[in-house]
Amino acid sequence: MIIDKIENVQIYKNLWNPRFGQALNYLQNTDFTQIKPGKYEIDGENIYMLVQEYDTKEITACNLEGHQKHIDIQYIVLGTELIGVTILKDQLPINGHYENDCAFFES
């Protein structure tokens, strides 16, 4: 897990694989205030972004999310959100399995 500011994105561009750097370049060079909510392909299904607008939930209504295969980059453009972190191997999925590389966990 990496938690940092967009100004420091250069530090992380060569981690993991070239797609990670490509995603970070897109993130750094896009004005998200001008993009409507929706799914946008950056490199087909290899790299895509979901632009969302929503009201945050109360902490008691939230669950943690985990992935085994994909990297999930969260970037908050406007507003604030509480993001919880835990060790994935210590958690059991609520739904009992990963579906489309995503599982939700008790928080």
N, C-alpha and C positions, 0 to 999 in steps of 0.2 A: 504494500500500500504506500502510495506517495501522497502527501498532503503538502501543497505549496501554492504559491501565487503564479499567475500566468507570466509575470515578468521573468520568472526563473525557468521557463520551459526549455530553454537551450540546454540546460544541464541533463535533461532526460531524453533528448531526441535519439540518442544512439543506443538506448537500452532495448533489450529483447530482440527486436527485428525491425527491418525497414518500415513495415506497416505502422508500427508504433510512432516512429518519427514522422511519417506522412500524416497520421492523424493529428499529432501535436502541431505540425506546421499549419494544417487547416484550421485548427482551433485558434492558433495565434493570429492568423491573418484574416479572420472572418469577423464581420460586424454583426453579431447575433441580434442586436436590437432591430435590424432590418430584415430579419428572416421570420417568416410565419411558422407556427407550429406544424410539424409533420416529419416524415422520414425522408432523408436526403442521402443518396449514395455518393460516396467520395471515390471509392474504388469498388464499384459493384457491391456485392454482399460481403466482400472482404473487409471493407471499412465503410461504415455508414453512421449517420448521426440521427438521433431523435431529438427534435426541438420540442420542448413541452412548456406549457404554462399551467400552473396549478396552485391551489391553496395548500399549504403544508398541513399535515395532520397533527393531532396531539400525539405526544410520544407513546402513550398507552395504546394507540391504534396502529402503531408501526411495527414492521418486522424487518429483520436484516435480510439482505439479498446476497447470494454468492454465485460465483461462476467457476467452472473447472477448466474451460477451454479458452474463452474469450476474455479480453481485457475491457473493462467497463470504465470509461473516463467520465467523471461527473464534473460539469463546469457550471457554476451558478452565475448567471449574467446579472440579474437584478434580484434584490431581496436577500433573505437569509434562510438557511435550512440547517437543522441539526443532523449530522451524519454520524451514525454509530459505527464502531469498529470492534471486531473480536477476532479470535483465532478460528479459522474455518474448521479445522480438524476437530475442534471441541464442540461443535454444534451438530444437531440433528435436523434435517430438513422438516418443515411442517408438512409439506406434501409428500414426504417419504422418498422423493427421487428428484433428479435433475430433469427438467423438461426444456428442450431447446437451450441447453447449457445454463439454465437458471433455476435456482431453488430458493425458497424463502425459509427463514429460520426464526424461532422465538427470539425476541430481543430482551 
